[in-house]
Amino acid sequence: MSNSVFSLGAHAAVEGDRSSFVELIATDPNYFANFPVENLPRVIIIQNDTTYEELTCLEFDPTSNRLEAVIQVKQPSGFGSAAASDGSFEYVRFYVDYGSGFEDLGYAAVNVRNMPNALNCAKKDDWPLSFTVSVTFSPKMDWCFLPEFLKVRAILSWQSTPPANSPKFNPVWGNHLDANIQIAPRPLRFKEAGAG
């Protein structure tokens, strides 16, 4: 089916749970068993399901100080409504690790909708569609004269914002993506170095 954790086998049941997702988690936050609290009851286990959407790229643009993630939407439906209506949201929360654990950098979102499945001008399917989301990120810089490498993480979650300060959170629909990024060393200024 997908690379997810499931406790049921019927795809139709999963689609039904997806279409009722907001209502299900409003009445039971751990309905899908994705919160790491052992004493919360669980009805069904669905975690990191990438059937509908998936993070495929995570990168840092040092010229604009943007940490960016690419979401691929893989299906023409499953997003809550037709193209002309409100649709649903893909949320991505970003993290950085300077060496002592992940720090929360906030989240970004993109609105997605059901779209008709049609062939493009090259007579090929339009799917997957790609969307980019980003957050502003100004890395802390050391006096080191060599470029530094940092670990970053993004967590994609459909219709539910990944909780703050939870870098191990498992979304129901979505996934994690880690990357190592390079940042420039802090420039040496003569005034700071004690000259002048």
N, C-alpha and C positions, 0 to 999 in steps of 0.2 A: 504494500500500500504506500507507505512512505517510510522515512527513517525515524519515525516517531515511536513513542511508547504508548501502546494501546491495551485496553482490557476488553475490547469487543472486536468482532470481526466484520460487521456489516457496514459498508461504506454509507448506505442510506441513513443509518442511525447517526453516524458522524456528521453528515450534512444536516440532519435535524438538530443536533446539538449545536452546530455552528450557527444555524439560522436563529436559534433561541439563546445564543451565547450571553448577551447582555442581561436578559431576564434571569438566566440560570445563575450567573455569578452574583447578581444583585440579591438573590435569596439565599445563596450558599457560596461564599467566596472560594471555598475549596472544592467545589463541585467536580473539577477536573483533576484534583490532587496535585496542583502545581505549586502550592505553598508548602515550604519545608517545616511545617508544624505537625508533629506526629499525632497529636490528639484531636486534630480537626477531622471530621468525617469526610469521606470521599465517595462519590457516586460512580464516577468513571475516571479512568486514567488516560488523559491525552496530554502529552508534553512534547514541545519542540516539533510539532507537525508542520512540515514544509510543503504540503500538498498544494496550498493556495498561494503562498508567498514565502520568500526566502531572502535573507541578506546574502549578497554575493561578493561585495567589495567594501573595504574599509580603508580610508586613506586620509592623510593630512596634507593640506595645502598651506605651506608656510608663507606664501605671498599674501594670503587673505586671512591667515589664522583661523581656518575652518577645518574641523574634523567632519568628514563626509562619509556617508554610507549609501550604498546602492541596494535598493529593494527590487527584486524581480517578482512581478505579479504573474503567476503561471496559468491562471484559469480565467475564462471569460465571465464566470459567475461565481457566486459564493461571497459577495461583498455587500449584500443587504438590499440592493435596489437597482433600478434601471439607470441608464446613463444620465438621464435628465433629472434625476432626483438627488437626495442628499448623500447617498452612499454610506461608506464607513471609513474608518481611519486606521492607518498603519502607524504605530508609534515606535520610535527608536530611542533608547536611552544609551548615553555614551559614558565611558569610564576611561581613566588613565591610571597607570601604575608607575610611580617613580621609583619603585623598589621596596615600598613598605605596605603594599596592598592597594586595591583599586579605590580611586576617588571619583565621586559622582560629578559629571560635567553637565547634567541636565538632559532634556530630551527634545526631540523634534517630531513632527507628524506630517503625513500627507493624506489627502482625501482620495479614496479610490471608489470605483463604481463598477457594477456589472456592465460589460460591454459586449456587443454582438460579436460572435466569432465569424470573422470574414477573412478572405484572402487579400493580401496587399497587392501592389502593382507587379511584383515579381511572382505572383501566384503562390505565395507562401503564407502560412499563418502568421498573424501579428504577434503571437505569444511566444515567449514571455514579454511583457512590457516592463520597462525599467524606470524607476523613480529615484531621485537623489534627495536625501535629507541631510542637514548639517547643523552643527552648533559651533559657536565661536569658542576657540581654544587658544589661549596664549600660554605656551609651555613655560614652566619655571626653568630658568637657564643657570647653569653653573659657570664658574670661571674656567672650566676645562677648555683647552685649545683645540680639542678634537670634537667632531659632531657626536651627539649622544643618541642612543636608541631607547625608546620608551615602548612599553606594551600598552595597547589600547584595546578596548572591548566595546562592542555594540550589541544590544539586545533588542530584537524586533518582536513586537507583540501586536496582534490584530485586535482592535476594538477595546483594548485594555492597556492603560499606561503601565509600563514596568515600574514596580515600586522603587522609590528613591533609596539609595545606599544599599542596594541588593544585587551585587554583581553576579551572584550565583542563581538568580531567579530563573526558573524555567517557564517560558510562556506556553500557553496552550497551542496557539497557532503562531509560529514564528521560530526564531532560532538565535543563537549566539554567534558572534564572529569576532575573533581576536586577530590582531596584526601588530607587527613591530614597525614603528615609525622613526624616522631620523629627524632630529632637530639640530639647528645650528648652535655652536657654542655662544655664550654671552660675549658680546664685543667688549674689548678692553678699552676703557676710557682713561686718558692720562690723569684727569682730575681725580677719578676714583682710585687710581693706582698710586696717588700721592705726589704726582708731578704737577707742578704749577699750582 
